[in-house]
Amino acid sequence: MCLGVPGQVMSIELDPLGMNMGEVSFAGIKKKVCLAYTPEAEVGDYVVVHVGFAISRIDEEEAQQVFQYLAEMDELGELEIPQPGEDPAPGADS
């Protein structure tokens, strides 16, 4: 099953190709996310992210509710897996 995970946009910048990219926080775990599909997203907004792309904006209450459901289902472990180009998570073995 594929899931979209809510996160909060912490910063936005243009990549070298001119595409909007954002640093998105998922309960403190930060990932680079493409914001091309959500050009209206601003710093502080919550977005639903699927395979590295923000696919929609949602309000904070809905984001917190979805995050709680995912935590209850123990489906948040993948967020801690480093992506290519990211530093390993603190405490992870090298």
C-alpha positions in Angstrom: 0.0 0.0 0.0 1.3 3.5 -0.8 0.8 6.2 1.8 1.0 9.9 1.6 2.5 11.3 4.9 1.8 14.8 6.2 4.6 17.1 7.0 5.2 20.8 7.7 7.1 23.0 5.2 10.1 24.5 7.0 11.8 26.2 4.1 11.5 26.6 0.3 14.2 27.2 -2.3 14.6 26.8 -6.0 16.8 23.9 -7.2 19.4 24.5 -10.0 16.7 23.7 -12.6 14.3 26.3 -11.1 12.0 23.8 -9.4 10.5 24.6 -6.0 12.0 22.3 -3.4 11.2 22.4 0.3 12.6 21.1 3.5 9.6 19.3 5.2 9.5 18.1 8.8 7.8 14.9 9.6 7.6 15.0 13.4 11.1 16.3 13.5 12.6 14.2 10.7 13.4 16.5 7.9 13.4 15.6 4.2 13.9 17.4 0.9 10.6 17.4 -1.0 9.6 18.6 -4.5 6.9 21.2 -4.3 6.1 21.4 -8.0 2.6 20.0 -7.6 1.8 22.4 -4.7 3.0 25.8 -5.9 0.7 27.5 -3.4 2.5 25.9 -0.4 4.3 28.3 1.9 6.6 28.0 4.9 4.5 26.7 7.8 1.9 25.0 5.6 1.3 21.2 6.0 1.5 19.1 2.8 0.8 15.4 2.1 4.0 13.9 0.6 4.1 10.8 -1.5 7.4 9.4 -2.9 9.2 12.7 -2.4 6.5 14.9 -3.9 4.1 17.2 -2.0 0.7 16.3 -3.6 -1.7 18.5 -1.7 -2.0 21.0 1.2 -3.9 20.1 4.3 -4.7 22.0 7.5 -2.7 21.4 10.7 -5.5 19.5 12.5 -5.9 17.0 9.7 -2.1 16.5 9.5 -1.9 15.8 13.2 -4.8 13.3 13.0 -3.2 11.4 10.1 0.2 11.4 11.9 -1.4 10.0 15.0 -3.1 7.2 12.9 0.3 6.4 11.2 2.0 6.2 14.6 -0.7 3.9 16.0 -0.2 1.6 13.0 3.6 1.8 13.5 4.1 3.0 9.9 6.5 5.9 10.6 9.8 3.9 10.6 10.5 4.6 6.9 10.9 8.3 7.7 14.1 7.5 9.6 15.7 5.7 6.6 18.3 8.1 5.0 17.6 8.9 1.4 20.4 9.2 -1.2 22.5 12.3 -0.4 21.2 12.6 3.2 23.3 12.1 6.3 22.5 8.9 8.3 20.1 9.4 11.2 21.7 10.3 14.5 22.7 7.1 16.3 22.5 5.0 13.2 25.3 2.5 12.5 27.7 3.4 9.7 
